[in-house]
Amino acid sequence: MARRKRMIGPAALLVAAIGLLGDWAMAASSKRLGAEQTGAVVTMNIYSGRPDPTWTLEGGRLAELLRRLDALPEAAAAPPPAGALGYRGLTVSFSDGREIEIGGGRVAIGAASLEDRGRDLERWIVGTGRESVDARALDAALGQIDKSK
């Protein structure tokens, strides 16, 4: 009896490709962070005396965050100190354990400082929390960002 060669059909190839792309899309890399990231947790520093709101960035939103971060220019000065009450900026904790601080038009990555002109990155990140964070907290944060422009 002759054995028939088993051919991989187009459907099987498509399923395999989708699986590989799915794995690839789950991780994103950044020239600034130097490592592949699989997720990030954003903390909006707004409350005192109760937990600050948090949400997760993954997939396309994570890739967009890293793209925007890589596009920022170096800043000449350190970030200004955050205020004591109300919205004080964002902390983004990445899957590899690194954290960045964003606020007042600056992004701090370790000792490096980047300029967030017009606070566009900060505003975009706050906007990604719409599905997870109380609307009043988001509006208060966006109001403070816009007021300080």
C-alpha positions as CSV (number, residue, x, y, z in Angstrom):
1,M,0.0,0.0,0.0
2,A,1.4,3.4,-1.0
3,R,1.5,6.0,1.6
4,R,0.1,9.4,0.7
5,K,2.1,12.4,1.6
6,R,0.2,14.6,4.0
7,M,0.0,18.2,2.9
8,I,-0.7,21.1,5.2
9,G,-3.7,22.8,3.9
10,P,-4.3,26.6,3.7
11,A,-6.6,26.5,6.8
12,A,-3.9,24.9,8.9
13,L,-1.3,27.4,7.8
14,L,-3.7,30.3,8.6
15,V,-4.4,28.9,12.1
16,A,-0.6,28.5,12.7
17,A,0.1,32.0,11.5
18,I,-2.6,33.5,13.7
19,G,-1.2,31.7,16.7
20,L,2.3,33.1,16.0
21,L,1.0,36.6,15.4
22,G,-1.0,36.4,18.6
23,D,2.1,35.6,20.6
24,W,4.1,38.3,18.8
25,A,1.3,40.9,19.4
26,M,1.3,40.1,23.2
27,A,4.8,41.5,23.6
28,A,6.2,44.8,22.6
29,S,9.7,46.3,22.9
30,S,11.1,49.8,23.4
31,K,14.4,51.3,22.6
32,R,14.2,53.3,25.8
33,L,13.4,50.4,28.1
34,G,15.6,47.9,26.1
35,A,13.5,44.8,27.0
36,E,10.4,43.1,25.6
37,Q,7.3,44.0,27.6
38,T,4.2,41.9,27.9
39,G,2.1,44.3,29.9
40,A,2.0,47.4,32.1
41,V,0.0,48.5,35.1
42,V,-0.9,52.2,35.2
43,T,-1.5,53.9,38.6
44,M,-3.1,57.3,38.6
45,N,-1.7,59.1,41.6
46,I,-4.8,61.1,42.7
47,Y,-6.1,60.1,46.1
48,S,-4.7,60.3,49.6
49,G,-6.0,58.0,52.2
50,R,-7.5,55.4,49.8
51,P,-6.1,53.3,47.0
52,D,-5.3,55.0,43.7
53,P,-7.0,53.7,40.6
54,T,-5.1,51.2,38.4
55,W,-5.6,49.6,35.0
56,T,-3.6,47.4,32.7
57,L,-2.2,48.1,29.2
58,E,-1.6,45.1,26.9
59,G,-1.4,44.3,23.2
60,G,-2.0,47.3,21.0
61,R,-2.3,49.9,23.8
62,L,1.0,48.7,25.2
63,A,2.7,48.9,21.8
64,E,1.3,52.4,21.4
65,L,2.6,53.5,24.8
66,L,6.1,52.2,23.9
67,R,6.0,53.9,20.5
68,R,5.0,57.2,22.1
69,L,7.6,56.8,24.8
70,D,10.3,56.2,22.3
71,A,9.3,59.3,20.3
72,L,9.8,61.7,23.3
73,P,12.9,63.9,23.3
74,E,15.4,64.1,26.2
75,A,14.6,66.8,28.7
76,A,17.1,69.3,30.0
77,A,15.8,69.3,33.6
78,A,14.4,66.9,36.1
79,P,10.6,66.6,36.5
80,P,9.0,69.3,38.7
81,P,7.9,68.0,42.1
82,A,4.3,66.7,42.2
83,G,1.7,68.6,44.2
84,A,0.5,67.4,47.5
85,L,-3.2,67.1,46.9
86,G,-5.3,66.0,43.9
87,Y,-3.9,64.5,40.7
88,R,-0.1,64.1,41.0
89,G,0.7,62.2,37.8
90,L,1.0,58.5,36.7
91,T,3.2,55.6,37.6
92,V,3.6,52.9,34.9
93,S,4.9,49.6,36.1
94,F,6.2,47.3,33.3
95,S,6.3,43.5,33.2
96,D,10.1,43.4,33.7
97,G,9.8,45.3,37.0
98,R,10.8,48.8,35.7
99,E,8.7,51.8,36.5
100,I,8.3,55.2,34.9
101,E,6.9,58.4,36.5
102,I,4.9,60.7,34.2
103,G,3.7,64.2,35.2
104,G,4.1,67.9,34.8
105,G,5.3,67.5,31.2
106,R,8.1,65.1,32.1
107,V,8.7,61.4,32.0
108,A,11.3,59.9,34.4
109,I,12.9,56.6,33.5
110,G,15.4,55.9,36.2
111,A,17.9,58.9,36.1
112,A,16.8,59.9,32.6
113,S,14.2,62.6,32.0
114,L,12.1,62.9,28.8
115,E,10.0,65.9,27.8
116,D,6.3,65.3,27.3
117,R,5.5,68.5,25.3
118,G,1.9,69.5,25.7
119,R,1.5,66.5,28.1
120,D,0.2,64.5,25.2
121,L,1.5,61.2,26.4
122,E,0.1,61.8,29.9
123,R,-3.3,62.8,28.5
124,W,-3.4,59.7,26.2
125,I,-2.5,57.3,29.1
126,V,-5.2,58.8,31.3
127,G,-7.7,58.4,28.5
128,T,-6.9,54.6,28.3
129,G,-8.4,54.3,31.8
130,R,-11.9,55.3,30.7
131,E,-13.2,51.7,30.9
132,S,-11.6,51.0,34.4
133,V,-11.6,54.2,36.4
134,D,-14.3,56.4,37.9
135,A,-15.2,59.2,35.4
136,R,-14.9,61.9,38.1
137,A,-11.3,60.9,38.8
138,L,-10.5,60.9,35.1
139,D,-12.1,64.2,34.6
140,A,-10.2,65.7,37.5
141,A,-6.9,64.4,36.2
142,L,-7.6,65.7,32.7
143,G,-8.7,69.0,34.1
144,Q,-5.5,69.5,35.9
145,I,-3.4,68.4,32.9
146,D,-5.3,70.9,30.7
147,K,-5.1,73.7,33.3
148,S,-1.3,73.4,33.5
149,K,-0.6,73.6,29.7
